[in-house]
Amino acid sequence: MISKEEVKHIAKLARLGLTEEEVEKFQKDLSPVLDYIEKLKKAEISGVEPMSHSVRVENVKREDEVCVDSVPTDKAEKLLELSPDKKERHLKVKSVF
């Protein structure tokens, strides 16, 4: 069983102000959690590879490339014509910040 002093110390580290009733409640609630962690520490894990995710996923990467030709020129020109404000071949938009 975790002591009241330990609960108060943990609360101080977490910058929590606890009443005496809350200290008693956390004392009762934290003890089973810590007991379970002690059980887990005794588990046989030799030969088990550490993992960060249960499903093996590989990140798909590609090179960043500028694709000027990806938009047909006629559509780009039409968009520029409809734009209220532009600079060279770029649309000018309001600042975000």
QUIFEN-V808863 format. One record per helix or strand of 2 or more residues. SS is the DSSP state (@ for helix, = for strand). FROM is the first residue (numbers start at 1). TO is the last residue. If there is no record, write none. Layout:
BEGIN
{{SS FROM TO} {SS FROM TO}}
END
This chain:
BEGIN
{{@ 4 13} {@ 20 41} {@ 68 70} {@ 73 82} {= 86 87} {= 90 91}}
END
